Amino acid sequence: MKKLRCAIYTRKSSEDGLEQEFNSLDAQREACAAYIASQKHEGWVLLPEQYDDGGLSGGSLERPALKQLLQDIADGLVDQIVVYKIDRLTRSLADFSKIVDTLDAAEASFVSVTQSFNTATSMGRLTLNMLLSFAQFEREVTAERIRDKIAASKRRGLWMGGLVPLGYDADGRTLKINAMEAKTIRMLYDLYEQHGTVRAVKAAADDLRLRSRQRTSADGQHSGGITFSRGHIHNLLTNPIYAGRIRHKANVHDGQHSAIIDPDRWERIQQMLQDGAAKGRARKTAKQRSLLCEKLFDETGDRLTPSHSKTKAGERLRYYVSHRLIRNSGEANTDGWRLPAEELEAKVAHVLRQHLNKSSFIGKVVPDASASAIATARAKVQVISVRKDIKPSLDLIERIDLRPGEVSIFIKAEKLGALLEQDLEDLPQDHLIITAPFQLRKRGVETKLIFADAPGARDEALIKNIATAHHWFEKIKSGKSFGQIAVDEGTSTRRIHQMIELALLAPDLIRGVLNGTQPLGFTSDWCLRHSIPSDWSEQRALLATL
C-alpha cells in the first residue's frame, strides 16, 4: 500500500493564550493527529515537521509556516495537508485557489478534520468553495463590525490606539498630557503665530533644537528624536487632537482628553494656514499644470523640468526634460531624459496605486498590522485609487528618482499618514519607498518608460505599419510591382522593402502587438532597421532575444 505523507497545519489569529502549556495550536494538532491515526489502514503517515502560525491572520498568505509547507509540497515532501477547519488554512477564496493550484501541480490533496470532503473530487471542490465563501463573508462582516465600533467609539471621544501623538501619553481609552512634550507643541504653535509660515517655523524650531519623540519598537529598534520636517510641523499644527478633539475620516468629534491648545486659538491658526495655502495656490494655479513638477530627478541628480511644444494644429504637448538639455540646448553629445508628461504621470500613478493596494505594503506602514487594520487602511487607499483624477495619488509623492531600468518613488509620510489617519512620521524611510523596474522605448529624441504591468504599452506606429504592410502585400499578390505600389501610395520602393516583411509576421506575434504584450524591443523603429525572417519559428526565436 502506498504511504500518504500527511502534514498538519495549525493557525491562530491572535496571540492570546499561546503562552499556555496547552494552547489552541496544540488542540488543533492533537485532533488532526488522531484523525490521521484513524486512517492508518489507508496508508496515512504523520510527518514529524510542525507547521504552526500563531498570531497570524488567515486573510493573507504571508505566513512563515504556510510558506514553508507549500514549498515542501512543491518539493514533493508532503502528499496531504490536514487541518482542523478550512479557515485555519485561509479565509480567502482567491488565496485558496492559489493553494489548490500548488496542490494540483504536486498531485497533493487537502483534508479538513471537522468538514468531511476530498479536494480530489468535483463535489468536494464545490463544497469547499461554498465554505470558503462563507468564511470570507464572515471575515468581511467582522471587518465592518470593527470599523463601526471604531467610528462609534470616536464619536464618544475615545482614543482608539495607534501611535500616541507628541504631547500625550496613552491612558486607557483616552490620553493624558505629557508636560514636557506639551511645551514643544505650544512652542510650535507660538512660532507659527509669530512667523506665519511653516518654513519659518521649521527654521526657528531647528535653532531652538526642538526634537520629535524618540520611540522604541517591540523589537528594540529606535526611531524619532530628530528635528521636525516641514510636513511633520504642518501635521502637528492641523491635528485637532491638540484642541481636545478626535478625528475620524472627515468628521471631528469632541474628545475625552484635555486640550493642549485652546480650541478658539486652534481654529484661528487653521484659518491662517488655509489663507496662506490659498495665496500659494493663487500664484501657481495659472501656470502649474505639471503634477510631478520639482519631484523628478535622474541618475545624475539633475532635475527634470516641465517643458512643452506645440504641434502645427496648435496642440500643446507637455514633457519632462532633464535640466541640462535645456541649459545646454544646441550643444552636441548632451544626454538626458525627455519624457511625455501626461503618459508619465498616468503610469507613475498606476504603479503607486498598485503598491498602495498591496497588503504587504500596507502591513509595513500601518503600526497595527492586524487583518482588520490592514483592511481598513486598504479601504481608505481605494478612495483615491478608483478616482479618474490622478492628482490626489501624485500628491502623496515627495520625490521620484529615475535610473536606467528602474524608478524609485518616495512617499510623503505626512500625506500618507493623513490619508490613513495614522501618525507615520517616525516610520523608517525605506518603508515608504516604492521601486519598480521598467524598460525604455525611444522614438527620435523622445523616451517612453514601459512598465511590465502598466497600461498603454501598445506601439501604435508598429500596428499601423503592420496594417500598411498587409495592404501592400495584397497588391503584390494581385500582380503589382514595388515600383507601381510606390507610385500608387506616394512612397518609395525602399520604404516598401523595409516594411513588407511585417506582412509575414506569425499570428501570435501580431496578437501580441495589438495587445501591447510584444517584446519591448520590438518597435516600429527596430523593424525598419532589421530584417525579419519569413519562417515563424525563426521570428519567435529572433524576438525572444530582444
Beta strands, then each sheet from edge to edge (+ up, - down):
strand 1: 4-12
strand 2: 44-46
strand 3: 51-54
strand 4: 80-83
strand 5: 109-112
strand 6: 168-171
strand 7: 174-177
strand 8: 214-216
strand 9: 222-224
strand 10: 245-248
strand 11: 251-254
strand 12: 296-297
strand 13: 304-310
strand 14: 316-322
strand 15: 338-340
strand 16: 397-403
strand 17: 406-411
strand 18: 433-443
strand 19: 446-451
sheet 1: 2+ 1+ 3+
sheet 2: 2+ 1+ 4+ 5+
sheet 3: 6+ 7-
sheet 4: 8+ 9-
sheet 5: 10+ 11-
sheet 6: 12+ 16+ 17- 18+ 19-
sheet 7: 13+ 14- 15+
end
